[in-house]
Amino acid sequence: LLATACLVAAVGAWHLLKRPQQPGARRMFSWGLWLLLALAPLQAVVGDLHGENTRDHQPVKLAAMEGSWNPPPPGEGEPLRLFAIPDMEARRNHLEVAIPSVGSLYLRHNLTGTIHSLNQYPPDELPWVPGVFFAFRAMVGLGFLMIFFGVAGLVVRLRGRLWEARWLQRGMVAMAPAGVIAMLAGWVVTETGRQPWTVYGQLLTRESASTIAPSLVLGSFVAIVVVYLLVFALGMGFMLRLLAKPPGNDTPDANPAVAAQTGSGVTPHSLRGHSDD
């Protein structure tokens, strides 16, 4: 839903930058921002619940997400690592930038709680930490950007300047792929973070590998890649051509009072039934 909201708002914003009076583009931009405002904070809550489940059932994955190699000093909570370069060989982070104890707020909902650390496990039970670490930050960073644009849209809307805020429209155009990238980053965290397990703690990936001949695996893999690239290219070309066309037509809204309120927020101007045109 968030990926759809970003794309719809972005397409509407792109057309508004060229034709600010286009009714269909206004509706797309407006409702995309409404969805971001409603769904992005909800996704943060759902993500926190998923994090608790990961903490309890896949502690090594959570440690990789946080880049936590060692427990914090006694009496201190888990830090929030804004940036680091995890080193699998040295089993530590380089160039780490962290805020002490803040990580415990979302990991344990207090300032002193801790989690399992990577160095508590043998090297052959660890995932590729850099991939999990950076994919998680990409996902969370894009999530915060979605929250920002949803709130920014509300503030600008209440000020009655939704159609004039070019910075917001340009920002949403840049956010067009944000939802898809966030989903892919989340998939990387989920699937690579559970390695080396196929079934976490029960079945190793190397133990569940197929006995099919490598040539057959390679052949089927190449065939799938070719087919998917072809379908993706055709679908993307069609979608871009479709999105390049102005949405709807230039006929005025059937109900100007509702359209004005939807687009500009609940203001005295819109409540009197006047549009921004």
C-alpha positions in Angstrom: 0.0 0.0 0.0 2.8 2.4 0.8 4.6 1.6 -2.5 1.4 2.3 -4.3 0.8 5.6 -2.4 4.4 6.8 -3.2 3.9 6.0 -6.9 0.5 7.5 -7.2 1.6 10.7 -5.4 4.7 10.9 -7.5 2.9 10.6 -10.8 0.4 13.3 -9.7 3.3 15.5 -8.5 5.1 15.1 -11.8 2.1 16.2 -13.8 1.4 19.1 -11.4 4.9 20.4 -11.9 4.0 20.8 -15.6 0.2 21.6 -15.3 -0.6 22.9 -11.8 -4.4 23.2 -12.7 -4.8 19.6 -13.8 -7.7 18.1 -11.7 -6.7 14.5 -12.1 -3.1 15.2 -11.1 -4.4 17.1 -8.0 -6.5 14.1 -6.9 -3.6 11.7 -7.3 -1.1 13.9 -5.4 -3.6 14.6 -2.7 -4.8 11.1 -2.0 -1.3 9.7 -2.3 -0.2 12.0 0.5 -3.3 11.1 2.6 -2.3 7.4 2.3 1.3 8.2 3.4 0.0 10.1 6.4 -2.2 7.2 7.5 -0.1 4.2 6.6 3.5 5.2 7.2 3.1 5.6 11.0 1.1 2.4 11.1 3.9 0.6 9.3 6.3 1.8 12.0 4.1 0.2 14.6 3.9 -3.1 12.6 7.7 -3.0 12.1 8.2 -2.6 15.9 6.0 -5.7 16.5 8.0 -7.6 13.8 11.2 -6.5 15.6 10.0 -8.0 18.9 9.3 -11.3 17.1 12.7 -11.3 15.6 14.3 -10.5 18.9 12.6 -13.5 20.5 12.9 -16.1 17.7 15.9 -15.0 15.5 18.3 -13.2 17.8 21.3 -13.5 15.4 19.4 -11.7 12.7 18.5 -8.9 15.0 22.1 -8.6 16.1 23.2 -8.3 12.5 20.5 -5.7 11.8 21.9 -3.6 14.7 25.5 -4.4 14.0 25.9 -5.5 17.6 29.1 -7.5 18.0 29.5 -7.2 21.8 27.2 -6.4 24.7 27.3 -2.8 25.9 29.1 -2.0 29.2 27.2 -2.9 32.4 24.5 -0.4 33.2 24.3 0.9 29.6 21.7 0.1 27.0 22.1 -0.9 23.4 23.3 2.0 21.2 21.6 3.3 18.1 24.2 2.8 15.4 23.5 5.4 12.7 26.4 4.3 10.6 29.1 1.6 10.7 31.1 -0.7 8.4 30.8 -4.2 9.8 33.9 -6.3 9.5 33.2 -10.1 9.3 36.9 -11.1 9.7 37.7 -8.7 12.6 34.2 -9.3 14.1 33.8 -5.6 14.8 32.6 -2.3 13.3 34.7 0.4 11.7 33.8 4.1 11.5 30.9 3.5 13.9 28.6 6.5 14.7 26.2 5.6 17.5 24.0 7.2 20.1 24.4 5.4 23.5 21.4 3.5 24.9 18.9 4.8 22.4 18.7 1.5 20.6 17.3 -0.1 23.8 14.2 2.2 23.4 13.0 0.4 20.4 14.6 -3.0 21.1 13.5 -3.4 24.7 11.4 -0.3 25.3 13.7 1.0 28.0 17.2 2.5 28.3 19.1 -0.4 29.8 17.9 -3.5 27.9 20.3 -5.5 25.8 20.1 -8.1 23.0 22.2 -11.1 21.9 25.4 -10.0 20.3 27.1 -11.5 17.2 30.3 -12.6 19.1 28.2 -14.8 21.2 27.8 -17.1 18.2 30.3 -19.1 16.2 31.3 -17.6 12.8 29.5 -20.4 10.8 26.2 -19.4 12.3 26.3 -15.7 11.3 24.7 -14.2 8.2 26.6 -11.7 6.0 26.3 -8.8 8.5 27.1 -5.9 6.1 24.2 -6.8 3.8 21.7 -7.2 6.6 23.0 -4.1 8.4 22.8 -1.7 5.4 19.5 -3.2 4.0 17.8 -2.6 7.3 18.9 1.0 7.4 17.7 1.6 3.9 14.3 0.2 4.8 14.0 2.2 8.0 15.4 5.4 6.4 12.9 5.2 3.6 10.1 4.6 6.1 11.0 7.7 8.0 11.0 9.7 4.7 7.5 8.4 4.0 6.4 9.6 7.4 8.0 13.0 6.8 6.3 13.5 3.5 3.0 12.4 4.9 3.2 15.0 7.7 4.7 17.6 5.5 1.7 17.1 3.1 -0.7 17.7 6.0 1.0 20.8 7.2 1.1 22.3 3.7 -2.5 21.2 3.1 -3.7 23.0 6.2 -1.9 26.1 5.1 -3.8 26.0 1.8 -0.7 25.7 -0.3 -0.7 22.1 -1.5 -0.7 23.1 -5.2 2.0 25.8 -4.8 4.5 23.7 -2.7 6.9 22.8 -5.6 9.5 21.5 -3.2 7.0 19.0 -1.9 6.0 17.9 -5.4 9.6 17.5 -6.5 10.3 15.6 -3.3 7.5 13.2 -4.0 8.7 12.6 -7.6 12.0 11.5 -6.1 10.1 9.2 -3.7 8.4 7.3 -6.6 10.4 4.1 -6.1 10.8 4.4 -2.3 8.1 1.9 -1.4 9.4 -0.7 -3.8 13.0 -0.2 -2.7 11.9 -0.4 1.0 10.1 -3.7 0.3 13.2 -5.2 -1.5 15.4 -4.0 1.4 13.1 -5.7 3.9 13.2 -8.9 1.8 17.0 -8.8 1.9 16.9 -8.4 5.7 14.5 -11.3 6.1 16.0 -13.8 3.7 19.7 -13.1 4.2 19.4 -12.4 7.9 18.3 -16.0 8.7 21.3 -17.5 7.0 22.9 -20.0 7.3 19.5 -21.6 8.2 16.7 -22.7 5.8 14.6 -23.4 8.9 16.0 -21.2 11.6 17.9 -23.3 14.2 16.7 -26.6 12.7 17.9 -27.0 9.1 21.0 -25.5 7.6 20.9 -24.2 4.0 23.8 -26.4 2.9 21.8 -29.4 4.3 18.8 -28.6 2.2 20.6 -28.0 -1.1 19.2 -29.9 -4.1 21.0 -32.8 -5.7 20.0 -31.6 -9.2 22.9 -31.3 -11.6 24.4 -27.8 -11.6 23.9 -27.5 -15.4 20.1 -28.0 -15.0 20.0 -25.4 -12.2 22.0 -22.9 -14.2 19.9 -23.5 -17.3 16.6 -23.0 -15.5 18.0 -19.9 -13.7 19.1 -18.3 -17.0 15.7 -19.1 -18.6 13.8 -17.5 -15.6 16.1 -14.4 -15.7 15.5 -13.9 -19.5 11.8 -14.3 -19.2 11.5 -12.0 -16.2 13.7 -9.3 -17.8 11.6 -9.4 -21.0 8.3 -9.2 -19.1 9.7 -6.5 -16.8 11.0 -4.5 -19.7 7.6 -4.7 -21.6 5.6 -3.9 -18.5 7.9 -1.0 -17.5 7.7 0.5 -21.0 3.9 0.2 -21.0 3.6 1.7 -17.6 5.9 4.7 -18.3 3.9 5.5 -21.5 0.7 5.3 -19.5 2.0 7.4 -16.7 3.3 10.0 -19.1 -0.3 10.8 -20.1 -2.1 13.4 -18.0 -4.6 11.6 -15.7 -8.2 11.9 -16.6 -9.3 15.0 -18.5 -9.4 18.7 -17.8 -13.1 18.8 -16.9 -13.8 20.5 -13.5 -14.6 18.4 -10.4 -18.3 17.4 -10.1 -18.3 18.7 -6.5 -16.0 21.7 -6.2 -16.7 22.0 -2.4 -15.5 18.4 -1.7 -12.6 18.7 -4.1 -11.4 21.9 -2.5 -11.6 20.4 1.0 -9.8 17.2 -0.1 -7.0 19.1 -1.8 -6.4 22.1 0.5 -7.4 20.8 3.9 -10.2 21.9 6.2 -9.9 25.7 6.1 -12.5 28.4 6.1 -11.8 29.0 2.4 -12.6 25.4 1.5 -15.5 25.1 3.9 -17.2 27.9 1.9 -17.1 25.7 -1.1 -14.5 27.5 -3.1 -11.8 25.7 -5.1 -8.2 26.9 -5.4 -8.5 27.3 -9.1 
